[in-house]
């Protein structure tokens, strides 16, 4: 749990970052200067990571030892699974599961570099790739449990391992990530956490939970379920679209901001408040991750979208 008295405030700034490397450091400086922001959700190992790593290193060296961050492995894990659909922590193929564990091991080794720059990694988010047919989901849950037992046996210091729930693959119909159900993931985390060396928990991504059920009230239900199970560690507010529009087809995993900022978004201020109420007071971290359209928008516009969603979180917090 979090002895900080309130959740650390995290921004997944990479979702709206400028295309040009020269603009990224001042953009990240602007994000980290927003009121109440403690750090970044960092897309470790994703395509383009070598360049982003250099920018982040320069940023952290310039700011000093004050960061509190979360590493998400979703970009790296999704890329690995796209290249070989056997790869993932929930893979029923032993070689594919071993390759996914090796990816987490590389992230584990990378923590030393962040620590050397005075940056604390609060959590590392992992995911239940690959996409499995429903008939194989239960077996995938057992594979996920085995993977989590192994990686939780390593020394992660004060970093928590977090399984971020993504939209589950349905028996019929479309999906985005199409991973395991919340029930299967939470059972795997609960089993693996028993006697683990490293704390294990789960996180809700607002948009991915809404996408799963095509319902803007799903994230608060997911948060409540995980809180009741004693597993909830983080909530990230990343929207979803209920209609086609500037962010593409409806119910795509594209991180729109609040409805008051983008009309096709289904994430309203009331949903933010309800989800935080369901999540309760003991989160390790909370934050926002929003993207901008068009991608070539001005830096100030990108930061304004982030600030608008952060304001909704602050308003919900102050009303409690």
C-alpha positions in Angstrom: 0.0 0.0 0.0 0.9 3.7 -0.1 2.2 5.3 3.0 2.5 8.6 1.1 -1.1 9.5 2.3 -2.2 10.2 -1.2 -1.5 8.5 -4.5 1.6 9.6 -6.5 0.5 11.5 -9.6 1.8 10.0 -12.8 1.4 11.2 -16.5 1.8 8.9 -19.4 3.2 11.8 -21.5 4.5 9.5 -24.2 1.0 9.2 -25.7 1.0 12.9 -26.7 4.7 13.5 -27.1 6.0 15.5 -30.2 7.3 13.5 -33.1 10.6 15.4 -33.2 13.2 14.5 -30.6 14.2 18.1 -30.2 10.8 19.0 -28.8 10.5 16.1 -26.4 12.6 17.3 -23.5 11.0 20.8 -23.3 7.6 19.0 -23.6 8.4 16.6 -20.8 9.7 19.5 -18.7 6.3 21.2 -19.2 4.4 18.1 -18.2 6.6 17.5 -15.0 6.0 21.2 -14.1 2.2 20.8 -14.0 0.9 21.2 -10.4 0.9 18.0 -8.4 2.7 15.8 -11.0 5.2 13.4 -9.4 6.5 11.6 -12.4 5.9 9.8 -15.7 4.5 6.6 -16.9 7.5 5.6 -19.1 7.0 3.2 -22.1 10.1 1.2 -21.4 11.5 -0.9 -24.3 8.8 0.2 -26.8 9.8 1.0 -30.4 11.9 4.1 -30.4 13.0 3.5 -26.8 16.7 4.1 -27.5 16.0 7.7 -28.5 13.5 8.2 -25.7 16.0 6.8 -23.1 18.6 9.4 -24.1 16.0 12.2 -23.8 14.9 11.0 -20.4 18.4 10.6 -19.2 19.2 14.3 -20.1 15.9 15.3 -18.5 16.5 13.6 -15.2 20.1 14.8 -15.0 18.8 18.4 -15.5 16.1 18.1 -12.9 17.9 16.3 -10.1 16.7 13.4 -7.9 13.0 14.1 -7.6 11.2 11.7 -9.9 8.6 9.1 -9.0 7.8 7.1 -12.1 6.0 4.0 -13.4 7.5 1.8 -16.1 4.9 0.3 -18.5 6.0 -2.7 -20.7 2.9 -2.6 -22.8 4.6 -1.2 -25.9 7.5 -3.7 -25.7 5.2 -6.6 -24.9 2.7 -5.8 -27.7 5.5 -5.4 -30.2 6.9 -8.8 -29.2 3.5 -10.5 -29.4 2.9 -8.9 -32.8 6.1 -10.3 -34.1 5.4 -13.7 -32.6 2.0 -14.5 -31.2 3.4 -17.1 -28.9 5.2 -14.5 -26.8 3.7 -13.3 -23.5 3.6 -13.9 -19.8 0.3 -15.8 -20.3 1.6 -17.8 -23.2 0.8 -21.5 -23.2 3.9 -22.0 -25.3 7.0 -22.5 -22.9 9.4 -20.8 -25.3 7.1 -17.9 -25.8 6.6 -17.4 -22.1 10.4 -17.6 -21.5 10.9 -14.8 -24.0 8.4 -12.7 -22.2 10.1 -13.3 -18.9 13.4 -12.3 -20.5 11.8 -9.0 -21.5 10.8 -8.3 -17.9 14.3 -9.3 -16.7 15.7 -6.7 -19.0 13.4 -4.1 -17.4 14.5 -5.3 -14.0 18.1 -4.7 -14.9 17.3 -1.3 -16.2 16.1 -0.1 -12.8 19.7 0.4 -11.7 20.1 3.1 -14.3 17.0 5.0 -13.0 18.2 4.7 -9.5 21.7 6.0 -10.4 19.9 9.2 -11.6 18.0 9.5 -8.4 14.7 8.4 -9.9 12.4 6.1 -8.0 10.4 3.5 -10.0 7.2 3.0 -8.1 5.9 0.2 -10.2 6.5 -1.9 -13.3 3.4 -2.6 -15.3 3.2 -6.0 -17.0 0.5 -7.4 -19.2 -1.2 -10.7 -19.9 -0.1 -11.1 -23.6 -0.6 -12.9 -25.9 -4.1 -12.8 -27.2 -5.6 -16.3 -26.6 -8.8 -17.9 -27.8 -11.4 -18.2 -25.0 -10.9 -21.9 -24.9 -7.3 -21.4 -23.9 -7.9 -18.5 -21.4 -7.9 -20.7 -18.2 -4.6 -22.3 -19.3 -3.2 -18.8 -20.0 -4.2 -17.8 -16.5 -2.1 -20.6 -15.1 0.8 -19.6 -17.3 0.5 -16.0 -16.1 0.6 -17.2 -12.5 3.8 -19.1 -13.1 5.4 -16.2 -14.8 4.4 -13.8 -12.0 5.8 -16.3 -9.4 9.1 -16.3 -11.2 9.5 -12.5 -11.7 8.2 -11.7 -8.2 11.0 -13.9 -6.7 13.6 -11.4 -7.9 14.7 -8.5 -5.8 12.9 -5.4 -7.1 13.7 -3.2 -4.1 10.8 -1.0 -3.3 9.2 -1.3 -6.8 5.8 -3.0 -7.0 4.9 -5.4 -9.8 1.5 -4.5 -11.3 -0.6 -6.3 -13.9 -2.4 -3.6 -15.9 -5.8 -5.0 -17.0 -6.5 -4.6 -20.7 -9.7 -5.4 -22.6 -10.4 -9.1 -22.6 -10.9 -11.1 -25.7 -14.7 -11.9 -26.0 -16.2 -15.2 -27.2 -17.4 -13.3 -30.2 -16.9 -9.8 -31.7 -14.0 -7.4 -31.9 -11.3 -6.5 -29.4 -8.3 -4.2 -29.1 -5.7 -6.0 -26.9 -7.9 -9.0 -26.3 -6.1 -10.4 -23.3 -7.4 -12.3 -20.3 -10.5 -11.5 -18.3 -10.2 -9.5 -15.0 -11.3 -12.6 -13.1 -8.6 -14.8 -14.5 -5.9 -12.2 -14.1 -6.9 -11.4 -10.5 -6.9 -15.1 -9.6 -3.3 -15.4 -11.1 -2.1 -12.3 -9.2 -3.7 -13.4 -5.9 -2.1 -16.9 -6.2 1.3 -15.6 -7.2 1.3 -12.9 -4.5 1.1 -15.5 -1.7 4.6 -15.6 -0.2 6.1 -13.5 -3.0 9.3 -11.6 -2.3 8.0 -8.6 -4.2 4.5 -7.0 -3.8 2.1 -7.8 -6.6 -1.0 -5.9 -7.6 -3.2 -4.7 -10.5 -4.1 -1.5 -12.2 -7.1 -0.2 -14.1 -6.7 1.7 -17.3 -10.0 3.6 -17.6 -10.2 3.5 -21.4 -9.3 -0.2 -21.8 -11.9 -1.2 -19.2 -14.5 0.9 -21.0 -13.5 -0.6 -24.4 -13.8 -4.1 -23.0 -17.5 -3.7 -22.2 -18.4 -0.8 -24.5 -19.6 0.9 -21.4 -18.3 4.0 -19.6 -19.3 2.6 -16.2 -17.1 -0.5 -16.5 -13.9 1.1 -15.2 -15.5 1.9 -11.8 -16.8 -1.7 -11.5 -13.3 -3.0 -12.3 -11.8 -0.7 -9.8 -14.3 -1.8 -7.1 -13.7 -5.5 -7.9 -9.9 -5.2 -7.6 -10.1 -3.0 -4.5 -12.4 -5.6 -2.8 -9.9 -8.3 -3.7 -7.1 -6.2 -2.1 -5.2 -6.0 -5.4 -5.8 -2.4 -6.7 -2.6 -0.3 -6.9 -3.1 2.1 -9.7 -5.7 3.8 -11.9 -4.8 5.6 -15.1 -7.4 7.9 -16.8 -7.1 7.3 -20.5 -10.3 7.8 -22.4 -12.3 5.9 -25.0 -14.4 7.0 -28.0 -18.0 5.9 -28.4 -18.3 7.2 -31.9 -16.0 7.4 -35.0 -14.2 10.7 -35.2 -10.8 12.5 -35.1 -9.4 9.6 -33.0 -10.5 7.0 -35.5 -13.1 4.2 -35.1 -15.2 4.0 -32.0 -13.8 2.0 -29.1 -10.2 2.1 -30.3 -7.4 2.0 -27.8 -6.2 5.6 -28.7 -6.3 7.5 -25.4 -8.6 10.5 -26.0 -9.0 13.0 -23.2 -12.3 14.1 -21.5 -15.5 14.5 -23.3 -15.5 18.2 -22.7 -12.2 18.3 -24.7 -13.1 15.8 -27.4 -16.8 15.3 -28.2 -16.6 11.6 -29.2 -14.9 10.7 -25.9 -17.1 8.8 -23.4 -15.0 9.7 -20.4 -16.7 12.5 -18.4 -15.8 14.2 -15.2 -18.5 12.2 -13.4 -16.9 8.9 -14.5 -13.5 10.1 -13.2 -15.1 10.9 -9.8 -17.0 7.6 -9.7 -13.9 5.5 -10.6 -11.8 7.2 -7.9 -14.6 6.7 -5.4 -14.6 3.0 -6.3 -10.8 2.8 -6.1 -10.7 4.1 -2.5 -7.9 5.9 -0.7 -5.1 3.4 -0.8 -3.8 3.6 -4.3 0.0 3.7 -4.9 -0.5 5.8 -8.0 -3.1 7.5 -10.2 -2.6 9.5 -13.3 -3.6 10.3 -16.9 -2.5 9.3 -20.3 -4.1 11.1 -23.2 -3.2 11.5 -26.9 -3.7 14.5 -29.2 -5.2 14.8 -32.7 -3.8 15.8 -35.0 -0.5 14.4 -33.8 1.3 17.6 -35.0 -0.6 19.8 -32.6 1.3 22.5 -30.8 3.1 21.6 -27.6 1.0 23.9 -25.5 -2.2 22.2 -26.8 -0.8 18.8 -25.9 0.0 20.0 -22.3 -3.5 21.6 -22.1 -5.2 18.3 -22.8 -3.2 16.6 -20.1 -3.9 19.4 -17.6 -7.6 19.3 -18.4 -7.8 15.6 -17.4 -5.6 16.2 -14.4 -8.0 19.0 -13.3 -10.9 16.4 -13.4 -8.9 14.2 -11.1 -8.2 17.1 -8.7 -11.8 18.1 -8.7 -12.9 14.6 -7.8 -10.3 14.4 -5.1 -11.2 17.7 -3.5 -14.9 16.7 -3.4 -14.3 13.6 -1.4 
